[in-house]
Structures are given as structure tokens and as C-alpha cells.
Amino acid sequence: MRIEIMIDKEQKISQALLEALESELYRNLRPFYPKTAIRIRKGSVNGIELSGVRLAEDKERVMEILQQVWEDDTWLH
């Protein structure tokens, strides 16, 4: 599975924060999806693209994990 996250460059998010987010996403996703590849980059809009996910249940679970990680800010510290 491949996850590509684009974050609007106008949001002024540091590279260190993006790296922390990537690390936390790997930590939460790899136990369930060991062949996950994550790419986080800055762009003109916010967006998430999932590829290699066949089942709707898997897509829903991945999106739930992404949301949980984003909302739980303990990885920021």
C-alpha cells in the first residue's frame, strides 16, 4: 500500500514536523500493513491519496488510523 499526503505549503509546517508525522504513521500502520510506503510533501493543496488498497474495509481502517494520529498530538513533543 502507498499513502501520499500533500500538505499546503502556505501552512508553514516545518520539515521536522513532517518527519515526526511520517514516523508516527509508520509506527501505527506497519503492524497492520507491513508493506506500507508513506510520502509526505508540501504542495498547493491538502490531500491524501491511497493506492494499493483493495478492500473498502482496509481503506476505511487506514483513514481512521490517519485521523487518529493527526488528532493525537502526543507525537509532536
N, C-alpha and C positions, 0 to 999 in steps of 0.2 A: 504494500500500500504506500502511496505517496501523498503527502499533505503539503500544500503550498499555501502559505499565509502571506498576504500582502498587507502592509500597514502604511497608511497615508503618511507621506514624508512631512506633511505640514504639522503632524502631531508632535514632532520634535522628540521622538523616543530614542534614547541612547543605544549604541551598539551593545553595550554591556547588558542592558535590559533585554534586548532581543536575544542575546546568547543565554541569559538566565531563563527566559521563556522557553527557548528551544530545549534546553537541558531538562527542565521540568516536564515538558511534554513527552520527551523520550522516556523519562522515568515513569510516567503514568501510562503510556501507551505500549511500551515494549513488552510488559508481562502478558498482554493480551494479543498483541500484533508484533511479533519479533522482527518481521521484515519491513518495518516502517521506516520510511525516509521522510525527513521533515526539512523544508526550506522556508525560511522566514526572510522576507526582504521588504525594503521600502519601495513604495510606488505612488501612483497618483490617487488611488482609492483604497479603502479597506476591503478585504475579501478573503475567502477561504475556498480552496479547490481541493477536492478529494479525488484520487484516481486509484484504481485497483481494488475498489470495494465493490463486491458483487451483491451482497445481501443488504436489503434495506435496514435490517436489524443492526448490522455492523456499522453502517453509515450513521444511524441514529446513536449508537453507543459511542462512536468516535466523537461525534458532535457534542454529546453530553460531557465526555471527558475534557474536550477542549474548553467548553464553557466552565466546567468546574475549576480547571487550572487557572483560567483567566480571572474568575471571580475570587478565588482563594489567593490572596496576595502575600501569603507567608513566604513564598519563594522569592519575593522582592528583596528580602532582608538578608 
